[in-house]
Amino acid sequence: MKLIIFGPPGAGKGTYASRLASKLGIAKISTGDIFREEIKKGTELGRDVAEFLNKGELVPDEIVIEVLKERIGKPDSKRGFILDGYPRNTEQARALDRIAKIDGVIRLIAPEWVIIERLSSRRTCRNCSAIYNIRFLKPKRAGMCDKCGGELYQREDDKPEVIRERLRVYEAQTKPLIDYYKGRIPFVDIECESVDVPPETVVEKILQELQKLNLIA
């Protein structure tokens, strides 16, 4: 089972992908998570990537594609995977076609106000990159990760002014992927009209839609 979860920044891709990967027994692959780990380690790749992310810009395709190819080759991806945040444009999609055969696309649809509210409220663990939301996915202790006890912080690209730039980039470069995949690969369309719907509710809806398409048993 090889899936893409697709949608604008803030639609919930990372939250839903993690839960879906666990339920389906497949790997969750996020190029964003990989890049943030490199930034944390202070590697050359991490320093290069940080410069783009802090401006709300996309990392160049040649970097992203090489990182993805290496990650898909790891043992935990053999049973399948769900891609979170990749591909972001048609060039990346064509590169993915040469690496793996995708079984289905999950498309999250959300209005701009929901996206800004969600991302502005999001907090990320400095240590393990776990994601929380101070509105509807709160940690047990304020400012502290439930999983590892790490400090929670607001990423630079989760601030409103950067969010708007990310949405502009999404509209210009990523939305054409709908046309690229439509008619070639089964789609599951999920509308996200509220910031307060529990993640489990959305994940259950996605699983039901995947069953209807016979993508899962």
C-alpha positions in Angstrom: 0.0 0.0 0.0 1.6 3.2 -1.2 -0.4 6.4 -0.5 0.0 10.2 -0.9 -1.7 12.5 1.5 -2.2 15.8 -0.2 -3.5 19.2 0.6 -2.5 22.8 1.6 -0.2 23.4 4.6 -2.2 23.2 7.8 -4.9 20.8 6.4 -3.7 18.1 8.8 -1.5 16.0 6.6 1.1 15.2 9.3 -1.4 14.4 12.1 -3.6 12.2 9.9 -0.6 10.5 8.1 0.9 9.4 11.4 -2.3 7.8 12.6 -3.0 6.2 9.2 0.5 4.7 9.0 0.0 3.1 12.5 -3.4 1.7 11.6 -2.3 0.3 8.2 1.1 -0.9 9.4 3.1 1.1 6.8 5.8 3.8 7.1 5.0 7.4 7.3 7.5 9.4 5.2 7.7 13.2 5.6 10.4 15.0 3.8 9.7 17.9 6.2 10.4 15.7 9.2 13.6 14.5 7.6 14.7 18.1 6.9 13.9 19.2 10.4 16.0 16.4 11.9 18.9 17.5 9.7 18.4 21.1 10.9 18.5 19.9 14.5 21.7 18.0 13.9 23.3 21.0 12.3 24.3 19.2 9.1 25.2 20.9 5.9 21.9 19.8 4.4 20.1 21.1 7.5 21.6 24.5 7.2 20.7 24.8 3.5 17.1 23.7 4.1 16.6 26.0 7.1 17.3 29.0 4.9 14.4 28.0 2.6 11.9 27.0 5.3 12.3 30.1 7.3 11.3 32.2 4.3 8.3 30.0 3.6 9.9 28.7 0.4 10.0 25.2 -1.0 13.2 23.2 -0.8 14.6 22.8 -4.4 13.4 19.6 -6.2 16.8 18.1 -6.7 17.4 18.0 -2.9 14.0 16.7 -2.0 14.0 13.9 -4.6 17.4 12.5 -3.5 16.3 12.6 0.1 13.1 10.8 -0.7 14.8 8.1 -2.8 17.1 7.3 0.0 14.2 7.1 2.6 12.0 4.9 0.4 14.9 2.4 0.1 14.9 1.8 3.9 13.6 -1.6 5.2 10.5 -0.1 7.0 9.1 1.1 3.7 8.9 -2.4 2.1 5.4 -3.0 3.3 4.3 0.3 2.0 4.2 4.0 3.0 2.2 7.2 3.1 3.9 10.3 1.8 3.3 13.5 3.7 4.4 16.7 2.0 5.6 15.0 -1.2 5.2 15.6 -4.1 4.7 19.3 -4.1 4.8 19.9 -7.9 4.6 17.9 -11.1 8.3 17.6 -11.5 8.5 15.8 -8.1 5.5 13.7 -9.1 7.2 12.5 -12.3 10.3 11.7 -10.3 8.1 9.7 -7.9 6.7 7.7 -10.8 10.2 6.5 -11.5 10.7 5.4 -7.9 7.3 3.8 -6.9 3.8 3.0 -8.0 1.3 5.0 -6.0 -2.0 3.2 -5.1 -4.1 6.2 -4.0 -4.3 9.9 -3.2 -5.9 11.3 0.0 -6.8 14.9 -0.7 -7.6 17.2 2.3 -9.6 20.3 1.5 -9.7 23.2 3.9 -10.6 27.0 3.7 -7.8 29.5 4.4 -9.1 30.6 7.8 -9.0 27.0 9.1 -5.4 26.6 7.8 -4.2 29.8 9.5 -6.0 29.0 12.8 -4.5 25.5 12.8 -0.9 26.4 12.0 -0.9 29.4 14.3 -1.9 27.1 17.1 0.5 24.3 16.2 3.5 23.5 18.4 6.3 21.1 17.6 8.6 19.1 20.0 12.3 20.3 19.6 13.5 16.8 20.5 11.3 14.3 18.6 9.3 16.5 16.2 5.9 15.3 17.6 3.1 17.8 16.7 0.5 19.3 19.1 -2.1 22.0 18.8 -2.9 24.3 21.7 -6.6 24.4 20.7 -7.6 20.8 20.1 -4.6 18.5 20.4 -3.0 19.7 23.7 -0.1 18.0 25.5 -0.8 16.7 28.9 1.5 19.4 30.4 1.7 22.8 28.8 4.8 23.3 26.7 6.1 19.7 27.2 6.0 16.8 24.8 4.0 13.8 26.0 6.3 11.3 24.2 9.7 12.5 25.3 9.3 15.5 27.6 10.9 17.8 25.1 10.2 21.5 24.8 7.3 22.5 22.5 7.8 25.6 20.3 6.2 27.4 17.4 8.1 26.9 14.1 9.0 30.0 12.1 6.9 28.7 9.2 3.8 28.4 11.5 3.6 32.1 12.0 0.7 33.9 10.2 2.8 36.0 7.8 4.8 33.0 6.7 1.6 30.8 6.5 0.2 33.2 3.9 3.4 33.0 1.8 3.2 29.2 2.0 -0.4 29.2 0.8 0.6 31.4 -2.1 3.4 29.0 -3.1 1.0 26.1 -2.7 -1.5 27.7 -5.1 1.1 28.4 -7.7 3.2 25.2 -7.6 1.3 22.4 -5.8 -2.3 22.6 -6.8 -1.7 21.5 -10.4 -0.9 18.0 -9.0 -4.7 17.5 -8.7 -4.8 17.6 -12.5 -1.7 15.4 -12.8 -3.1 12.5 -10.7 -6.9 12.9 -11.4 -8.1 10.0 -13.6 -4.8 8.1 -13.1 -5.0 7.2 -9.4 -8.0 6.8 -7.1 -8.8 9.9 -5.0 -10.2 10.1 -1.5 -11.5 13.7 -0.9 -11.9 14.8 2.7 -13.3 18.2 3.6 -11.9 19.9 6.7 -14.3 22.7 7.6 -13.5 23.1 11.3 -10.5 23.4 13.5 -12.1 21.4 16.3 -12.8 18.0 14.7 -10.8 15.3 16.6 -8.1 13.7 14.4 -9.4 10.2 15.1 -12.8 11.2 13.5 -11.1 12.3 10.3 -8.8 9.3 10.2 -11.8 6.9 10.5 -13.5 8.7 7.6 -10.4 8.3 5.5 -10.2 4.6 6.3 -13.9 4.2 5.3 -13.3 5.9 2.0 -10.2 3.8 1.3 -12.4 0.7 1.9 -15.0 1.9 -0.5 -12.3 2.1 -3.2 -11.1 -1.4 -2.3 -7.7 0.0 -1.4 -7.8 -1.6 2.0 -9.7 -4.6 3.3 
